[in-house]
Amino acid sequence: MTLSLKLFFSIMLVAMLAITTAASLDRGLVTAAEALWPDLWFRATLIDAYFAFLTVWVWMAWREPTWPRRLAWLLAVLCLGSIAIAIYALLRLAHADPRDPARAMLNRHRLRAR
């Protein structure tokens, strides 16, 4: 199952990097925000996405042992969104014991001692 998760988060990372690069080449973030901000659906979607990012960050903060690391991941998630989440998941999976079930990734500690 960890292989499937690695594949999923790798695809997610590549897709987000591709669409973010394409969007950045089209127009800058500030220009896009100025054009889109009047649209209520844009604001609703943006708020929804950030609440989802914060929900994932709460899990990340629970997993991380120190406040500096928690705050660094908060900054990464708020600035990069799904890109940071995919990187975090891939880092956790890289350190996972392949014998552990996928649910072990949700835990604070590894299931097996190395």
Residue frames relative to the residue before (quaternion, step in Angstrom):
aa qw qx qy qz dx dy dz
M 1.0000 0.0000 0.0000 0.0000 0.00 0.00 0.00
T 0.6097 0.5522 -0.3787 0.4243 3.62 1.02 -0.61
L 0.5935 0.5570 -0.3679 0.4497 3.60 1.09 -0.60
S 0.6454 0.5125 -0.3145 0.4710 3.59 0.97 -0.83
L 0.6628 0.4936 -0.3052 0.4732 3.57 0.98 -0.82
K 0.6246 0.5255 -0.3373 0.4691 3.59 1.01 -0.76
L 0.6480 0.5112 -0.3090 0.4725 3.57 0.98 -0.84
F 0.6536 0.5236 -0.3082 0.4512 3.58 0.89 -0.94
F 0.7295 0.4285 -0.2524 0.4696 3.59 0.74 -1.04
S 0.5951 0.5417 -0.3632 0.4696 3.61 1.15 -0.49
I 0.6497 0.4976 -0.3056 0.4868 3.59 0.95 -0.88
M 0.6357 0.5332 -0.3187 0.4583 3.56 0.99 -0.88
L 0.6699 0.5010 -0.2967 0.4606 3.59 0.91 -0.93
V 0.6742 0.4851 -0.2973 0.4709 3.60 0.84 -0.95
A 0.6561 0.5116 -0.3154 0.4564 3.61 0.92 -0.86
M 0.6821 0.4816 -0.2946 0.4647 3.59 0.90 -0.87
L 0.6372 0.5098 -0.3294 0.4749 3.58 1.03 -0.74
A 0.6514 0.5193 -0.3132 0.4559 3.60 0.99 -0.82
I 0.7180 0.4368 -0.2746 0.4672 3.60 0.75 -0.97
T 0.6283 0.5235 -0.3385 0.4653 3.60 1.07 -0.67
T 0.6382 0.5105 -0.3213 0.4784 3.59 1.01 -0.78
A 0.6610 0.5020 -0.3075 0.4652 3.59 0.89 -0.92
A 0.6657 0.4968 -0.3046 0.4661 3.59 0.92 -0.87
S 0.6533 0.5183 -0.3096 0.4568 3.59 1.00 -0.82
L 0.6579 0.4972 -0.3061 0.4757 3.57 1.07 -0.70
D 0.6184 0.5499 -0.3333 0.4517 3.57 1.18 -0.58
R 0.7475 -0.2414 0.1886 0.5894 3.58 0.89 -1.00
G 0.6046 -0.5893 0.4079 0.3476 3.53 -1.22 0.50
L 0.6608 -0.5272 0.3738 0.3817 3.55 -1.25 0.47
V 0.6667 0.5001 -0.3084 0.4586 3.59 0.89 -0.90
T 0.6406 0.5192 -0.3194 0.4669 3.59 0.96 -0.85
A 0.6670 0.4938 -0.3009 0.4699 3.57 0.92 -0.89
A 0.6561 0.5186 -0.3158 0.4481 3.59 0.93 -0.88
E 0.6312 0.5319 -0.3311 0.4572 3.59 0.99 -0.80
A 0.6918 0.4750 -0.2781 0.4674 3.57 0.96 -0.85
L 0.7544 0.4263 -0.2118 0.4519 3.56 0.97 -0.88
W 0.5363 0.6820 -0.3971 0.2992 3.60 1.08 -0.63
P 0.6415 0.5294 -0.3598 0.4227 3.68 0.87 -0.67
D 0.6165 0.5527 -0.3473 0.4403 3.61 1.14 -0.52
L 0.4141 -0.7384 0.4813 0.2275 3.57 -0.57 1.17
W 0.6265 0.5345 -0.3413 0.4531 3.61 1.07 -0.66
F 0.5975 0.5432 -0.3584 0.4686 3.59 1.09 -0.63
R 0.6832 0.4803 -0.2911 0.4668 3.59 0.86 -0.94
A 0.6429 0.5167 -0.3274 0.4610 3.59 0.98 -0.79
T 0.6643 0.4974 -0.2983 0.4714 3.57 0.96 -0.87
L 0.6404 0.5272 -0.3176 0.4594 3.58 0.99 -0.82
I 0.6675 0.4821 -0.2986 0.4826 3.60 0.89 -0.90
D 0.6324 0.5296 -0.3268 0.4613 3.59 0.97 -0.83
A 0.6620 0.5047 -0.3056 0.4622 3.60 0.90 -0.92
Y 0.6957 0.4730 -0.2949 0.4531 3.60 0.86 -0.86
F 0.6065 0.5122 -0.3653 0.4861 3.60 1.08 -0.52
A 0.6307 0.5094 -0.3309 0.4829 3.60 1.04 -0.70
F 0.6349 0.5185 -0.3301 0.4681 3.60 0.96 -0.82
L 0.6754 0.4891 -0.3012 0.4625 3.58 0.91 -0.87
T 0.6006 0.5514 -0.3540 0.4582 3.58 1.10 -0.65
V 0.6614 0.4779 -0.3001 0.4942 3.58 0.93 -0.88
W 0.6427 0.5298 -0.3309 0.4436 3.60 0.98 -0.80
V 0.5870 0.5605 -0.3811 0.4428 3.63 1.02 -0.64
W 0.6479 0.4919 -0.3123 0.4906 3.60 0.98 -0.80
M 0.6432 0.5189 -0.3205 0.4629 3.58 0.97 -0.87
A 0.6600 0.5080 -0.3035 0.4629 3.60 0.92 -0.90
W 0.6268 0.5312 -0.3297 0.4649 3.58 1.05 -0.74
R 0.6830 0.4883 -0.2733 0.4695 3.59 1.06 -0.78
E 0.6892 0.5004 -0.2882 0.4376 3.58 0.99 -0.80
P 0.4560 -0.7474 0.4231 0.2334 3.59 -0.86 0.97
T 0.8025 0.2502 -0.1272 0.5265 3.64 1.08 -0.53
W 0.6003 -0.5871 0.4120 0.3540 3.55 -1.21 0.55
P 0.6175 0.5303 -0.3845 0.4356 3.66 0.90 -0.61
R 0.6630 0.4812 -0.3088 0.4832 3.60 0.96 -0.78
R 0.6249 0.5350 -0.3396 0.4560 3.59 0.98 -0.78
L 0.6981 0.4701 -0.2711 0.4672 3.57 0.89 -0.96
A 0.6079 0.5388 -0.3532 0.4642 3.60 1.08 -0.66
W 0.6784 0.4674 -0.2953 0.4839 3.60 0.94 -0.84
L 0.5929 0.5465 -0.3742 0.4580 3.61 1.08 -0.60
L 0.6593 0.5008 -0.3047 0.4708 3.58 0.89 -0.91
A 0.6513 0.5170 -0.3134 0.4585 3.58 0.95 -0.88
V 0.6788 0.4870 -0.2934 0.4648 3.59 0.89 -0.92
L 0.6760 0.4884 -0.3081 0.4579 3.60 0.92 -0.83
C 0.7182 0.4338 -0.2543 0.4809 3.61 1.06 -0.68
L 0.8139 0.2791 -0.1092 0.4977 3.58 0.95 -0.87
G 0.3197 -0.7955 0.4718 0.2057 3.60 1.25 -0.21
S 0.8621 -0.0236 0.0492 0.5039 3.55 -0.82 -1.05
I 0.5619 0.5820 -0.3932 0.4370 3.58 1.15 -0.48
A 0.6812 0.4715 -0.2834 0.4830 3.59 0.89 -0.93
I 0.6382 0.5276 -0.3305 0.4529 3.59 0.98 -0.79
A 0.6569 0.4994 -0.3117 0.4711 3.59 0.94 -0.83
I 0.6430 0.5117 -0.3232 0.4693 3.60 0.97 -0.83
Y 0.6413 0.5245 -0.3236 0.4571 3.59 0.93 -0.88
A 0.6727 0.4970 -0.2963 0.4613 3.57 0.86 -0.96
L 0.6637 0.4981 -0.3095 0.4643 3.60 0.93 -0.85
L 0.6312 0.5162 -0.3344 0.4725 3.61 1.04 -0.69
R 0.6557 0.4971 -0.3126 0.4746 3.58 0.95 -0.85
L 0.6665 0.5014 -0.2999 0.4630 3.57 0.97 -0.84
A 0.6153 0.5523 -0.3466 0.4431 3.59 1.08 -0.66
H 0.7242 0.4038 -0.2272 0.5108 3.57 1.14 -0.63
A 0.5118 0.6652 -0.4107 0.3563 3.60 1.26 -0.06
D 0.4690 -0.6201 0.5457 0.3125 3.52 -1.23 0.55
P 0.4413 -0.7262 0.4517 0.2716 3.63 -0.59 1.05
R 0.6186 0.5519 -0.3472 0.4384 3.60 1.20 -0.37
D 0.5876 0.5809 -0.3726 0.4226 3.58 1.21 -0.37
P 0.5067 -0.6188 0.4876 0.3502 3.60 -1.11 0.57
A 0.6796 -0.5019 0.3467 0.4076 3.58 -1.24 0.44
R 0.6124 0.5789 -0.3546 0.4051 3.60 1.04 -0.68
A 0.5289 0.6352 -0.4085 0.3873 3.59 1.21 -0.39
M 0.5748 0.5990 -0.3759 0.4116 3.58 1.16 -0.52
L 0.6394 0.5362 -0.3229 0.4466 3.57 1.15 -0.55
N 0.6123 0.5861 -0.3372 0.4096 3.56 1.20 -0.51
R 0.5700 -0.5849 0.4618 0.3460 3.49 -1.31 0.37
H 0.7917 0.1942 -0.0739 0.5744 3.55 0.99 -0.85
R 0.6003 -0.5497 0.4327 0.3876 3.53 -1.24 0.43
L 0.5206 -0.6324 0.4693 0.3298 3.57 -1.15 0.57
R 0.7762 0.2624 -0.1318 0.5579 3.56 0.99 -0.85
A 0.4165 -0.6571 0.5561 0.2923 3.52 -1.13 0.62
R 0.3939 -0.7231 0.5141 0.2401 3.59 -0.96 0.79
